[in-house]
Amino acid sequence: MTNIDKSEKEEKWELILSKVELTSVKMLLSQQAELASFNSNKVEIAFSSTWFNMIEMRRLIIENAVKKVFSEQTIVEFHMR
């Protein structure tokens, strides 16, 4: 991964976080998750297995934020790291 790719990924992640409506979810994601990859069709978010249930319970909030940045058709996948 080049620095440009990493920078672009970090910018997209910050943009997604800015669209999360609940502060508690925004904090959880900013501290415990990361944007693993993205393209025009799919966004992959990675996080520790410790946080799987907590993040999965907030899937709709996270998907809504992603769709505000990308599109309504974007698929959101969660992965444990």
C-alpha positions in Angstrom: 0.0 0.0 0.0 1.4 3.4 -0.9 1.2 6.5 1.3 -1.4 7.9 -1.1 -3.6 4.8 -0.7 -3.2 5.0 3.1 -3.9 8.7 3.2 -7.0 8.2 1.0 -8.2 5.4 3.2 -7.7 7.5 6.4 -9.6 10.4 4.8 -12.5 8.1 3.9 -12.6 6.7 7.4 -12.6 10.1 8.9 -15.5 11.1 6.6 -17.4 8.0 7.6 -16.9 8.7 11.2 -18.1 12.3 10.7 -21.4 10.9 9.4 -22.0 8.6 12.4 -25.0 10.1 14.3 -24.3 8.8 17.8 -21.3 10.1 19.6 -20.8 6.8 21.5 -20.7 4.8 18.3 -18.3 7.3 16.7 -16.0 7.0 19.6 -16.2 3.2 19.6 -15.3 3.0 15.9 -12.6 5.6 16.1 -10.9 3.7 18.9 -11.6 0.0 18.1 -12.1 -0.2 14.3 -10.5 0.8 11.0 -11.4 1.0 7.4 -9.8 -2.2 6.0 -10.7 -1.5 2.3 -13.2 0.1 0.0 -14.2 0.4 -3.6 -17.3 1.7 -5.3 -19.4 -1.3 -4.3 -18.1 -2.4 -0.9 -16.6 -1.1 2.3 -14.8 -3.4 4.7 -14.5 -2.4 8.4 -12.1 -4.4 10.6 -12.1 -4.6 14.4 -11.0 -6.8 17.2 -13.2 -9.9 18.0 -13.6 -8.4 21.5 -15.8 -5.7 20.1 -17.7 -7.8 17.5 -21.1 -7.9 19.4 -21.0 -4.2 20.4 -20.2 -3.2 16.8 -22.6 -5.7 15.2 -25.5 -4.3 17.4 -24.8 -0.9 15.8 -24.6 -2.1 12.2 -27.5 0.0 11.0 -26.0 3.2 12.3 -22.7 2.3 10.8 -24.2 1.3 7.4 -26.2 4.6 7.3 -23.0 6.6 7.8 -21.1 4.6 5.1 -24.0 5.1 2.6 -23.9 8.8 3.2 -20.3 8.8 2.1 -20.5 6.2 -0.7 -24.0 5.3 -2.0 -27.2 3.5 -0.9 -26.1 0.4 -2.8 -22.8 0.1 -1.0 -22.3 -3.2 0.8 -20.8 -3.0 4.3 -18.8 -6.0 5.6 -17.4 -6.4 9.1 -14.1 -8.4 9.6 -12.3 -9.3 12.7 -8.6 -8.5 12.7 
